[in-house]
Structure formats: structure tokens, C-alpha cells
Amino acid sequence: MTTLTNLEQVRRVVTAIPGPKSNALIQRRAEAVSGGLGLTFPVAIERASDAILLDVDGNQIIDMGSGIGVTNVGNSASRVVANVIEQVQIFTHTCFTVNPYLNYIEVCEALNRLTPGTHKKKSMLVNSGAEAVENAVKIARHYTKRQAIVVFEHAYHGRTNLTMALNAKNMPYKEGFGPFAPEIYRMPMPYEFRWIGPKETITADAMEMITHKIEKEIGAHNVAAILIEPIQGEGGFIVPPKGFLPALAQYSREHGIIFMADEVQSGFARTGHMFAVEEEGVVPDILITAKGIGGGLPLAGVTGRAEIMDSVHISGLGGTFGGNPIACAAALGAIATIEEDGLIERARHIGQVLGDGLRALAAKYPVIGEVRGRGAMQAIELIVPGSIEPNSAAMSQVLKYCTANGVFILSAGTYNNVIRFLPPLVITDELLVDALKVLDEAFATL
Ligand SMILES: *Cc1c(COP(=O)(O)O)cnc(C)c1O
């Protein structure tokens, strides 16, 4: 077996980006692959290590997106690679509900241990974030014998039929894909930057609007679950105001409602905690994981209070591939990397370096309306200077410049005007500073 040496962690631009080989591959893609799939960077990847992507033309590109918050431990992290190679030689599949195996149980034990709360917890594993959200809703409805699910403006929970209904944004997620599942109720989100009312009382005002809507429009006794991302991801890294998540959790407790945190994007050390809800000591009844859990392999989990997770009849939950042994081996490698290499601390440090850098840019360029986020989950919202009007043209121009110069940065936001930073937590300070330098040049071109 040949072992590849890791890529040197430096940016190196040797052709136009995209280069000729990428362009040829994109052409081939257009012939063979459904046009319904998006294409953020028209640049094909040949290899990757940690925070560097090597494209097919030989360019070394800084990864500021981690494949949408997945490779938190770095691309092809050593423990993930070793565990996967070992497991793929041992066995590849049984279907856990046909014949169980150890590493599925170990991942569940790790989730039960790592998620907030000292109560008895149990978990189940599936293949994707959307599938985990779907299962969380199934379990919450079954346990409470209620049907209504409360979600929020700017929410994103996936692309299956039920999760489309849970999403806030029509284009591109819902347009033409209806009908959608019933019994989904959307609440206002206290999005501080765009809040109409006084900012000093935003938490109390939002809670009053939400509880009024729940009680008058649904009936609290009909609500199975309140589902929220502790920091909203696709919606634009919207950080709820202090006290909001604790108030929602408290309200849920008082009304027999399951409080569900979708930590698919914010979890696994991303925000400088293992899970983002820890910032305010919130203990969800059900916590949903995916993305960062598998170090790049597809895996997702639902973890909850044992009595809730055990309330479903036998075989009410499952799936052919859920908790595949290779993905579980990868997850154990990713979790060991986070814990043994201090990546929670590392995320806080990244938050400092990145946050300081972005605030310096905001002071220099009035097109940056706000810098927000936590740990290694940071964003800037672009506006028409002197207003809060979204400026998606500026965003496109900035990201285009960064791509051409070997830095991949993702966008987000209901108004397509947010630049989000989700670097691998193993990124070096040198690469972060280099990425910020390119970003500075990009803003200077506006
Ligand atoms: C990505 C995401 C999902 C969906 O996960 P998939 O693995 O793409 O199905 C759900 N919730 C949040 C918050 C996400 O960021």
C-alpha cells in the first residue's frame, strides 16, 4: 500500500483558478451530472490534507469552508485515515439492525458522554443531517403524542421532504418541490442586525412574540418540539441574543415540549465548545449531529434523553446504512482527534485571530455591516454602506477574487450577502493570516 505524504500547509497559485484541467472536468461534469446540483467553486480537487486543497491543475488552495463544516479535524486527518483503512479491511457492512457491531455502540457512547446534560442519554445513527432531523421529529412526535413542530425564520435543516418544510428559505431549497409536510409552524428569529424593535429588549420581545404565537395559533399542548440551530448556519451565522436559547429551553420544559438543538453545523468543537448550546449552559432534550462527526465520512446522530429515545416501538427507527462501520470508525478517529489534540481550545484561538482580522477589515471597509460568530464559526454581513440593505454583488465580487487567488470561502444568508468562515480547526495561524490578507485585497478591489 502506498502512503501519501501530507501536503505542505501553504497557499500556492500556479495557474489561473480555475485552471485548464478544472475547466475540462467541469465540462465533463455538465454532460454527466444533473444540472440541479449547485457548484460553489468550479475547481476540481485532486487531494487534500488538513486545511490545504490541491486542485487538478496543481494549485494549493486554503480551505476556509471545511466542505461546509465537515472536516473540522482537517482533511484526511491521520486518525480518521488509519481507522478507516483498518475497518474497511475487517468488514464493510452488516446493517446494524441485522447484526450489531462494536464501533456503532462506541460512537453512541461517545455522543451520550459528549452532549450536554448529566441525565441518562441514548443515541441512534443515520447517514445525513437531514435524516437525523427527520428521525428527531419522528421520535419527538411519538414520545409526546403531539404533532406540531416549531421552527424559526432563517432556519435550515436539510433537503428531504420534511426538512424542506422546516427550512425558512424558498429559493433554492423549496421552489417547485411542494407539497410540504403539514404541522410546521415558523416563528420570528431574533436576528439582531436586522431586528426592527429596540435591541436592548430583543430577547424578551422575541420570546413574547413566540409564546403568543405558540399559545394563540397552535396551542402549547399541541407542540411536540421546538427545533432550532443554536447558531443558524445557512441562514447567515445568526447568533441568537444572550438569554434567548435558555428562555426557549425553559418554556419548552414548562409545556412538555421537546427542545431540539440542530448542532449539525455548530457542533464538534466548531464554536469553541463541543456543542454550541454549552455557551449558555442549555441542555437540549434531543441534540442532532452530522457534518463534523465523521471527519469527512457520512454519518449523523440523534442523541436524547433515554426515556424519549426508548419510547419508540422496536423497528420504528432504522435504515440500511445508518451507522455504517467505516463511518463509525472515522467518527471515533475524529472524536479522538478533537479530544486529544485540544481542538476546542484551538477553535477559540481561531475565533480570536479570525475575529480580530475581520473586525480590522470592518473598520476599514464600510461595506462590512457586521462581524459575528463564535470560535471558528465567524461571518461578515455585507451591506450598501450607510444602510442595512444587503449587498450580494459585493459578496460575489469578493469571493470571486478569493477563489482566483487560492482561498475558498463560502457564502450564506437569507439575503445572499454573508461571507462565512468555517476553517478546519487544525488550520495554522500562518494560513489564517494569509487568507485574511487575500480577503483584504479582495475588499480593496471593490
Ligand atoms: C447541513 C445541515 C443540515 C443537513 O445536513 P445534510 O447532511 O446535508 O443532510 C441540517 N441542519 C443544519 C444546521 C445543517 O447545517
The ligand as an SDF file (V2000), in Angstrom:
LIG
                    3D

 15 15  0  0  0  0  0  0  0  0999 V2000
  -26.1500   20.8230    6.6230 C   0  0  0  0  0  0  0  0  0  0  0  0
  -27.2030   20.9430    7.6440 C   0  0  0  0  0  0  0  0  0  0  0  0
  -28.2560   20.0180    7.7290 C   0  0  0  0  0  0  0  0  0  0  0  0
  -28.4360   18.9260    6.7140 C   0  0  0  0  0  0  0  0  0  0  0  0
  -27.3810   18.0260    6.7340 O   0  0  0  0  0  0  0  0  0  0  0  0
  -27.1590   17.0410    5.4690 P   0  0  0  0  0  0  0  0  0  0  0  0
  -26.0820   16.1050    5.9520 O   0  0  0  0  0  0  0  0  0  0  0  0
  -26.7440   17.9050    4.3340 O   0  0  0  0  0  0  0  0  0  0  0  0
  -28.4420   16.3580    5.2220 O   0  0  0  0  0  0  0  0  0  0  0  0
  -29.1570   20.1440    8.7610 C   0  0  0  0  0  0  0  0  0  0  0  0
  -29.0450   21.1220    9.6650 N   0  0  0  0  0  0  0  0  0  0  0  0
  -28.0460   22.0260    9.6220 C   0  0  0  0  0  0  0  0  0  0  0  0
  -27.9680   23.0860   10.6660 C   0  0  0  0  0  0  0  0  0  0  0  0
  -27.1030   21.9760    8.6110 C   0  0  0  0  0  0  0  0  0  0  0  0
  -26.1330   22.8940    8.5420 O   0  0  0  0  0  0  0  0  0  0  0  0
  1  2  1  0
  2  3  1  0
  2 14  2  0
  3  4  1  0
  3 10  2  0
  4  5  1  0
  5  6  1  0
  6  7  2  0
  6  8  1  0
  6  9  1  0
 10 11  1  0
 11 12  2  0
 12 13  1  0
 12 14  1  0
 14 15  1  0
M  END
$$$$
